Amino acid sequence: MSDGSPAPDGALTIRARIREASNATFLAELDGESVVYKPVQGEKPLWDFPDGTLAGREVAAFLVSEAFGWGVVPPTWLGDGPFGPGMVQRWQDVDPDQDAVDLVPTEEADAEGSPWLPVLEAIDEHDRPVTLVHEDTAALRRMAVFDVVVNNADRKGGHVLAMPDGHRYGVDHGLAFHVEHKLRSVLWGWIGEPLDADELEGLDRVSEALRGDLGTALEEHLTPAEIDNTRARCAALRAVGVFPPPPGHGPAVPWPLF
């Protein structure tokens, strides 16, 4: 099973439950490889996301990621398991020595030559100033662009997977594609900065795909209004050409942050 490959046909076997997740989430094995399995019947109803399923939105996020061509989302598909149909996603072994997003002492974030971009400042449980930060890398910039287009309402620090080779995967996209502005993220370090040529070209690829095969594929997972709004967000970001700020109403970051 490789990135972008069709979903395998083998039987899915549960290995463990991932109890930190808010919905039923399992570590499973499929064709000898580890996957994450989130059955639809284990999803908690959400009043502000009444249409479709979280599993469907996660698959939709992968389809948009593929159109960008950046591999933001690991291979994800709808599959069947012991608890019925659900999202299946290829497991990723992260590098425990890398942190793409972190909470550090403010003096460290403010130090000359710091590799971090600050997002917000706070006081920890010991009344010490701390700063939420993230790295300044092309991989994370691409993820931030992707989040704007899919209207990701839940980009927590723990939803950014730091891979050994420097790649960054984004996971947990069940709260995305809403027709109203819902972007909540820990990746606000580039507000007002121009998008680079690679990012603009990615937006062009998605815009074109949304007019064709991608738009058709998303119909299985999203409502017509959600697809139309995805097109509109992509076009609006391409037109303005800079990383946008929070809209000024509602929270700009998810809670908890990690």
Buried (B, 14 or more C-beta within 10 A) or exposed (E): BEEEEEBBEEEBEEEEEEEEEEBBBBBBBBEEEEBBBBBBEBBEEEEEBEEBBBBBBBBBBBBBBBBBBBBBBBBBBBBEBEBEBBBBBBBBEBBEEEBBBBBBEBEEBBEEEBEBBBBBEEEEEEEEEBBBBBBEBEBBBBBBBBBBBBBBBBBBBBBBBBBEEEBBBBBBBBBBBBBEBBBBBBBBBBEEEEBBEEBBEBBEBBBEBBEEEBBEBBEEBBBEEBBBBBBEBBBEBBEEEEBBEBEEEEEBBBEEBB
